[in-house]
Each structure stands twice: as C-alpha cells, then as structure tokens.
Amino acid sequence: IDNRTRTSRRYRMTYTEAAKLNAFYDKIKSIYRLKDVIRYNTRKVIAHENVAAHCFNVAVIALLICDDYDLGHNIQHRSIVKALLHDMPEMYFNDITHDVKEKLNLQSILQHYEDAFYKEHFPLYEDLMTKYQSIVDEVVAYADVLSVKQYIDNEIELGNLSPDIKEIQAATYIRLRKCKQALETAIEKEKKEHGTLA
C-alpha cells in the first residue's frame, strides 16, 4: 500500500460529510469573487479598490470606532460582523456607487434584494443584516464613509486631482458629519433609555 492509499483511507468521509464540505467550499469560493468587484468603476482613479478590501477596511475602522467610543465587546463584535458582510451581495450585482443609488432612488430595490440575499446565504446573521440595530448600524455607516475618505485621501496623495475625486471628496465630508452625528445621537439615546450600552 502506498502513502496515497493510506492517506485516503485515513481521511475517508461519508457522503454526507463530503456534501457538507463541498457546500461550505462553494460558499467560500463565491465570497472570493468579491476581490474581482472593483469599486468606483465608473470613476477616474489611480489605485483600484475591490469590495473585499473595502469590507476588511470597514471592519477594522468599525473596531476602532467602538474602541474610541467605548461601546463594549457586544456592540463591537456585531459591528465587525456587519461591516465584514455589509457589501456581500455585490458579488452578484456589482458595486453601485452611492451617488447612483441616490440619483436613481435604488435604495428600496436594493434593500429588498439584499434582505433576500442574507436570508439565503447568511441565515445566522439575517437579523443583524436586515433589521435596524441602532448603534451597530450607525457604527458601520460611519466606518463605511471613513473608508471612502481613506480611499479618496490615498487617491489625492497619489496625485489624482480629477473632478471625479473632488466630487466624491466633497460629498464624503458632508456624509461624514451626518454619520458621526447619527452615531453620537444613537449612543446618547441608548444611554438615556437603558442607562447603559447593550
């Protein structure tokens, strides 16, 4: 008996185990497609950013926001998970920029699709992803916009002074103020209603 035969007998799986492993691998493989979904794909940019990198950045920024506001481990954990998953549906419908979503009033259409996506692909996190979570949602929204600022600042450092970048930069500063205020309002409301952060 050669080593290959010994190994295959040693790690033999039942049909059910193999099917579960294949289904799990298919999910992992589909997530990998996010590295090929390029953000700002209709804009003049120097450095391309993919959705996978963006989700990672948003998650780390969410972690830091939770530390900065001393929001506790429960909110921090949920914020990181939500940040990691927040753009997952884009593996199927691509990146649609914030300005296009607003101009074409796509929010409700996309929300319907995203809710169905999370129900099918991430059922354990469906409530987190589809129901308003107050502080968690505001942390992720703020982190998302800070990630945009991070990207735009990098583009400017690289020498991109195009009208596209200036337009995104101006809109980002407005969104940053709104998101920061919304987060701080949600924190204050939670403290008044419950005396603590859940």
N, C-alpha and C positions, 0 to 999 in steps of 0.2 A: 504494500500500500504506500503510495507516495504522499508527500506532505499535503498536497491539494485535497486529496480524498479525506485524509484525517481531519483537515480543517473544515471541510464542508459537512462532515458528519457531526463534528463538534458543535457547529453553529447552525444546525438544521432548524428550520422554523416550520410551524404548522401553516396551513394555507391561510387561516385567519390572521395569524401574526404577520405573514408576508403581505397580505392585503392591507392591513393597518399601516405597516411600514411604507408601502407604496403610496397610499393616500397621503400620509404625512409628508413624504418626499415630494409629491406633486404640489402640495401647498407651499413648501419651501421653495421649490423651483419657480412657482408663479410669483412669489414675493421677489425673487431675484430679478424679475423683469423691471422692477422699479429703477434699477440702475440705468436702464435704457430710456426712461421717460425724462426728457430734458425740460427743465423749467425755462420760462421766458423765451420759448422757442420762436416767438414772432418778433422778438426784440433784437437790436444790435448789441451783442455782448462780446466780451473778450474771453472770459472763462465760463464754460458751461457748467451748470449745476444740475445734477439729476435729483429725482424725487427721493431716492434712498438717502443720499447725503443730506438733503434738506430735513427729512424726518429725524435723522440722527441729531442734527444741529438743534432742531426744535426741542427734542427730548432733553438734551444737555442744558439748553437755556432754561427749560421748564424746571429742571432740577435746581439750577442756580437761583431762579426767581423764588422758588419755595424756600430755599435756604435764606435768601435775603429778607423775605417777609416772615420768616419763622413760622411756616404753615404746618409743620408737623409731618410725620412719616406717612400717614394715611393719605393726605391730600397730595403729598409729593409722589407717592407710588402711583396713584391714579392719574396724576398729571403726566408722568413719564410714559405710562402705558398709552394714554390717549394721544400724546404727542407722537409716539412711535407709529401709531396706527392711523393718524388723522388724514393722511393722503393715500392710504392703501387703495381705495377704489380707482385711483388714477392709473393703476396697472392695466385697467380695461378701457378707460375713456380719455386718457392722456391728461396733461396739465392744461387747465384753463385758467388764464391769468385773472387776478382779482378784478381788474378794470372791465374785462369782457363779461365776467359774471354779473357785474353791476349794470353795465350798459344794456345787456340783453335780458336782464332780470331772470337769471338762471338759477338763483338760489333754491327756490322751492322744487324745481325739477330735479336738480342735483341732489337735494336733500332726500327726496323720495328714493332715488337710485342708491344713494349711499346707505340709507337705512336698510334697504333690502340686501345690499352687499354685506353689511356687518352681520345681519341675521343669518345669512347663508355661510359666510366664511369665518366669522369670529363670534359664534353664538355666546361664548362665555363672557364676551365684552360688549354684547349688544346694548345693554342698558347704559353702560359707560359712554358708548359712542353715539347713541341715538337720543338719549334723554338729557335735558339740560342739567348740568352738575354744578351750577353756580361758580364757586371759586375755581374748581378744576377747569371748567370751560374758559374762564377768564384768564387763568394762568397760561393755558395752551394758546389762546388767541394772542395774548401779549408776546409769548415766546415766538409764535409764528411771525409776527410783524418784526420782532427783533432780529429774527433770522433773515428777513428781507433786508433790513438795514445792514446787517453784517455782509450780505452779498453785494449790495449796492456800494457800500464803503470800499469793498475789495475791488469792484469794477473801477471806481474812481481812482483808487491807488494805482491800478494798472494803466490808467490813462484814458479810460472811457468817459468822455465828456459829451456823449451823444445826447440829443434831445430825449431819446427814449429813457436813458438813465436819469436825466434831470427830472423828467416827468414822474418816474417811479419814486425818486428820492423825495420830491415834494409831497406826493400822496402818502408816502410812508411816514413822514413826520406828523401829518395830521392823524393818521391811524394810530401811531404810537401814543400820542397824547390821549386819544379816546380809550385805547386798550388799557393803559396804565390807570386812568381814572375809573374805568369799569371794574378793574381788579380791586382797587382800593375801596370802592363802594361796596362790592360784594363781601370783602373781608369785614368791613365795618358793620354791614347788615347782619352777617353771621354772628359776630360778637355780640351785637345788641339782642338778637333773637335767642341765642343759645348760651351766651356768656363765654363760649369757647369755640375753637375751630374744630370741626369734625373731620 
